[in-house]
Amino acid sequence: MKLEELRLQIDEIDEKIVSLVEGRMKVAGKIAEYKKENGLPVLDAKREAEKLDSVCDMADECFRQYVRELYMTMFRLSREYQSALNNKEK
């Protein structure tokens, strides 16, 4: 397979990833609203730990460290977004 063909595959995957990340962040926004209405903190360390274990278990062993890093970053970004939304609404 040629490099350009492989890059096209990456481009197609990236389009899907962006769409999925946007969808995930929209749901995180709804979670932020729920947490604010119910006096819950943005960080739920237990949930994050459980989710991290779960997604790492889904990944092939050779990719687990990358999945772990990716999700840790997504959790951080989600918390930042939720905090920003809740602070904006004050």
Number of C-alpha atoms within 10 A of each C-alpha: 5 6 8 9 10 11 11 11 11 12 12 11 11 12 10 12 12 11 10 12 12 12 12 13 17 15 13 18 20 13 15 23 17 12 16 18 10 9 9 12 12 17 16 10 9 9 10 14 11 10 14 18 13 11 13 18 13 11 14 10 11 8 11 16 12 13 19 17 13 12 16 15 12 15 17 12 14 22 20 14 18 25 17 13 16 17 10 8 8 5
